[in-house]
C-alpha cells in the first residue's frame, strides 16, 4: 500500500461538458501511462474512478507518489478564465468522497493543486502571486479543513 500524505483537489480546467472519454484521450495524448486523477466528479455528482488508489496518477508533478488526486469536471468559464463552477451535486459528492477517504487515510492533508506551488517569499503561505496554476479555483484547504 502506498503511503498517502495528501489528497489533492483539482479541476479539469475545461468546460463542464467535458467527458471522461475526452479526459482519457487528453492523458493519452500527453503520453501518460496513467491518468491525472484517481477520481473525477461529474456535474451530476457521479463519482468516476479512473485509477485504483494503489497506483500513482499524474496530478501534481513531483508529489504523485504520496497523493490521491481528485478532480471535478469544470474550472473554466466561457471566456477561458479560472472559476469555481462546481455544481451543488459535485460539492456534495466531493465531501462524501473525502469523508470516505479520510477513514483510510486519517492523516492525509487535503489541499488544492495550487497549494503545492512553491512558497517563493518563504512566509509559510502560498499566495495567489505564487500559484503555478489556479487549480482547483477555490480554497480547498479551508473548505475541507474539518473533514
C-alpha positions in Angstrom: 0.0 0.0 0.0 1.3 3.5 -0.9 2.0 6.0 1.9 -0.6 8.7 1.2 0.3 12.1 2.7 -2.0 14.3 0.7 -5.4 14.3 -1.0 -5.2 16.8 -3.8 -8.2 18.5 -5.2 -8.2 19.6 -8.9 -10.5 21.0 -11.6 -10.2 19.5 -15.0 -9.5 23.1 -16.4 -12.2 22.7 -19.0 -15.9 23.2 -19.5 -18.5 21.2 -17.5 -19.4 19.4 -20.7 -16.0 17.6 -20.8 -16.5 13.8 -20.8 -14.5 11.1 -19.2 -13.5 9.9 -22.7 -12.2 13.3 -23.6 -10.1 13.3 -20.4 -8.7 9.8 -21.2 -7.8 10.9 -24.7 -6.0 14.0 -23.3 -3.9 11.9 -20.9 -3.1 9.5 -23.7 -2.1 12.5 -26.0 0.3 13.6 -23.2 1.9 10.2 -23.3 0.9 9.3 -19.7 0.7 5.7 -18.7 -1.8 6.6 -16.0 -4.4 9.4 -15.9 -4.0 12.6 -13.9 -6.7 11.7 -11.4 -7.8 8.8 -9.3 -11.4 10.1 -9.2 -13.4 12.5 -11.3 -16.6 14.1 -10.2 -19.1 14.8 -13.0 -21.5 17.7 -13.0 -24.4 15.4 -11.9 -22.3 14.4 -8.9 -21.5 10.9 -10.2 -18.0 9.8 -9.0 -16.0 8.1 -11.7 -12.8 6.2 -10.6 -10.2 6.5 -13.2 -7.4 4.7 -11.4 -7.0 2.5 -8.3 -5.6 4.4 -5.4 -2.7 1.9 -5.1 -1.4 3.2 -8.4 0.3 6.6 -8.9 -1.6 9.1 -11.1 -0.2 12.2 -12.7 -1.9 15.0 -10.8 0.9 17.1 -9.2 4.4 16.8 -10.6 7.0 15.8 -8.1 4.4 14.7 -5.5 2.3 12.0 -7.1 3.8 9.0 -5.2 2.2 10.5 -2.0 -1.1 11.7 -3.3 -4.6 10.7 -4.2 -5.8 13.1 -6.9 -9.5 14.0 -7.2 -10.9 16.4 -9.9 -14.2 17.9 -10.6 -15.3 18.5 -14.2 -15.0 22.2 -14.9 -13.0 25.1 -13.5 -13.0 27.3 -16.6 -15.7 29.9 -17.5 -17.0 30.6 -21.1 -14.1 33.1 -21.5 -11.4 30.6 -20.5 -10.8 32.2 -17.1 -10.4 30.1 -14.0 -13.6 29.9 -11.9 -15.2 27.8 -9.3 -18.2 26.4 -11.2 -18.8 23.3 -9.2 -22.4 22.2 -9.1 -24.1 21.5 -5.8 -24.0 17.9 -6.8 -20.3 18.0 -7.3 -19.7 19.7 -4.0 -21.8 17.1 -2.1 -20.1 14.2 -3.8 -16.7 15.6 -3.2 -17.4 16.0 0.6 -18.7 12.4 0.6 -15.6 11.0 -1.2 -13.3 13.0 1.1 -15.0 11.6 4.2 -14.7 8.1 2.9 -11.0 8.5 2.0 -10.4 10.1 5.4 -11.3 6.8 7.1 -8.5 5.0 5.3 -6.0 8.0 5.3 -6.7 9.8 8.6 -3.5 11.9 8.4 -3.6 12.9 4.8 -3.6 16.7 4.2 -6.5 17.8 2.0 -5.5 20.7 -0.2 -5.8 22.1 -3.7 -3.4 21.6 -6.6 -2.4 25.3 -6.3 -1.3 24.7 -2.7 1.7 22.6 -3.9 3.2 25.7 -5.5 6.5 26.9 -4.1 6.4 29.4 -1.3 8.6 32.0 -3.2 8.8 34.5 -0.4 9.2 31.9 2.4 6.4 33.3 4.6 4.8 30.0 5.2 1.8 30.8 2.9 1.1 30.1 -0.7 -0.5 33.3 -2.0 -2.1 33.9 -5.4 1.1 35.5 -6.8 2.9 32.3 -6.1 0.4 29.8 -7.6 1.8 27.9 -10.6 -1.9 27.4 -11.6 -5.3 28.4 -10.1 -6.5 24.8 -9.9 -8.9 23.9 -8.3 -10.2 27.5 -8.5 -11.3 27.6 -4.8 -9.6 27.3 -1.4 -9.8 23.6 -0.8 -7.6 23.7 2.3 -10.1 26.0 4.1 -13.2 24.4 2.7 -12.3 20.9 3.8 -10.3 21.6 7.0 -12.9 20.0 9.2 -13.0 16.7 7.3 
